[in-house]
Amino acid sequence: MTTRRTFERTVLAGFGILAVLLALGMAFSIRRLAAEANDQVAAFRAEELKTPYFLGKPFRYEQVIALVNRALVERVPPHHQPRASGA
């Protein structure tokens, strides 16, 4: 009877650990998916504006400075394309 209780405790502990690991894995995947989706939305908006200057989040301040310097050298403004009505 004692070995059965020990076995049951081991099984319950294993299921508990498995549940925690699965929950952490799902949370990490959702976070990565959200970050990728945000980057894609920003890319679509940049393409809609037809801007050659685009940074996806998260970005470092060095990238911002490099992009601003590039924009100042190239002197190419973004071209806004208005959306069609009803969109």
C-alpha positions in Angstrom: 0.0 0.0 0.0 2.9 2.4 0.8 4.5 1.8 -2.7 1.1 2.6 -4.3 0.9 6.0 -2.5 4.5 6.8 -3.3 3.7 6.0 -7.0 0.6 8.1 -7.0 2.5 11.1 -5.5 5.2 10.7 -8.1 2.6 10.6 -10.9 0.8 13.7 -9.5 4.1 15.5 -9.2 5.0 14.6 -12.8 1.6 15.8 -14.1 2.1 19.0 -12.1 5.5 19.6 -13.6 4.2 18.8 -17.1 1.3 21.2 -16.7 3.6 24.0 -15.6 6.1 23.4 -18.5 3.3 23.3 -21.1 1.8 26.5 -19.7 5.2 28.3 -19.8 5.8 27.0 -23.4 2.4 28.3 -24.5 2.9 31.7 -22.9 6.3 32.0 -24.6 4.8 31.0 -28.0 2.0 33.5 -27.6 4.4 36.3 -26.7 6.6 35.5 -29.8 3.5 35.4 -32.0 2.3 38.7 -30.7 5.7 40.3 -31.3 5.9 38.9 -34.9 2.3 40.1 -35.6 3.2 43.6 -34.4 6.2 43.7 -36.6 4.1 42.6 -39.6 1.5 45.3 -39.0 4.2 47.9 -38.8 5.7 46.6 -42.0 2.3 46.9 -43.7 1.9 50.4 -42.5 5.4 51.4 -43.7 4.6 49.9 -47.1 1.3 51.7 -47.2 3.1 55.0 -46.6 5.8 53.9 -49.1 8.5 54.9 -46.7 12.0 53.5 -47.1 12.7 54.2 -43.4 11.3 51.5 -41.2 12.4 49.9 -37.9 10.6 46.9 -36.4 10.2 46.8 -32.6 12.1 46.2 -30.4 15.0 48.3 -31.8 18.2 49.8 -30.3 18.9 53.5 -30.2 21.9 52.9 -32.5 19.5 51.7 -35.2 17.3 54.8 -34.8 20.4 57.1 -35.1 21.6 55.2 -38.2 18.2 55.4 -39.8 17.9 59.2 -39.1 21.4 59.7 -40.5 20.4 57.7 -43.6 17.2 59.8 -44.1 19.2 63.0 -43.8 21.7 61.9 -46.4 19.1 60.4 -48.8 16.6 63.2 -48.5 13.7 60.9 -49.6 10.4 61.8 -48.0 7.7 59.2 -47.4 4.9 59.2 -49.9 1.5 58.9 -48.3 -1.1 57.0 -50.3 -4.6 57.7 -49.0 -6.7 54.7 -48.2 -9.7 53.9 -50.3 -13.0 55.0 -48.7 -14.7 52.3 -46.6 -11.4 50.6 -45.8 
